[in-house]
Amino acid sequence: MSIQDRQMRVLEELSKEAGVFAWEWGWVVNPKADRSGWRWEFGKCRNADLRKILAKMRQKNARGCDIYLRPVCSKNEDSIIQYPFFVLDDVDEAKAREIANTNRALVVKTSTEGGCQVWIFTRENLTRTQRLVVQQHYQKKIGSDVGAVSGVQFSRAPCFKNYKRGGQWVNVVGWPRGDRLSVAHLLQPITKDVVESAVREAPRGATPPVPSPRKSDCDCSSQSEADFAWCVRQLKNGVQQKEIVARLAQTAGRKGRHAEGYAVRTVAAAARFSVC
């Protein structure tokens, strides 16, 4: 199997397992520099354009860039886009293989000196915040890299060269098999605390500024999805529901006389989402 075919197989496998419809790419132009001196560049592609973007990334990699990727996500603190997976970085290879033997996971070895990145697939769809909570739990349990716990961490793209480690190949050493991991027991109590904490820390005695929702503010396929994501963000910032309804009704002119009802329903759905 050629490098091109292996790269496509990895991305197709990840897209299928994690339900990913689009990818964000990052490439480091100067990977041999200290990490604080890395110069990042970015791009995106939908699954239909994978072969085209992979050809571009191979050219970048051949010129000495390290290649990273992650499923497309929102610029917001959280996102209506949810994926059934989380990633642990710098896991000892023996431990990574042990995880893959008992859970559905993709194991990627980043270099001889370094450990493995493990994409663990879950039964539950996870928001960015939920993924962060799950990562924190398993990072402490397994002892993986605490610096790679963010909920939206870029991962090294498999089947490219790692120039930070002298041009070693980033190889897949374990393909998904077995059962998905259930993390439901970690979500309900902790995620509620996260939301309630955000509300408690909101400024008192003054109304936080409430910008209007715009589709360009997030990677959403429709204005309705952008409205929903905006409502979730405002609720997390401690803004009162009635103010969010009023602002959304003002900006949802496309709904005509149904704008207020649309705003009420959207805010109610966002409120349910925020505490789930």
Buried (B, 14 or more C-beta within 10 A) or exposed (E): EEEEEBBBBBBEBBBEBBBBEBBBBBBBBBBEEEEEEBEEEEBEBEBEEBEEBBEBBBEBBEEBBBBBBBBBBBEBBBBBBBBBBBBBBBBEBEBBBEBBEEBBBBBBBBBEEBBBBBBBBBEBBBBBBBBBBBBBBBBEEBEBBEEBBBBBBBBBBBBBBBBBBEEBBBBBBBBBEEEBBEBEEBBEEBBEEBBEEBEEEEEEEEEEEBEEBEBEBBBBEEBBBBBBBBBBBBBBBBBEBEBBBBBBBEBBEEBEEEBBEBBBEBBEEBBEBBEE
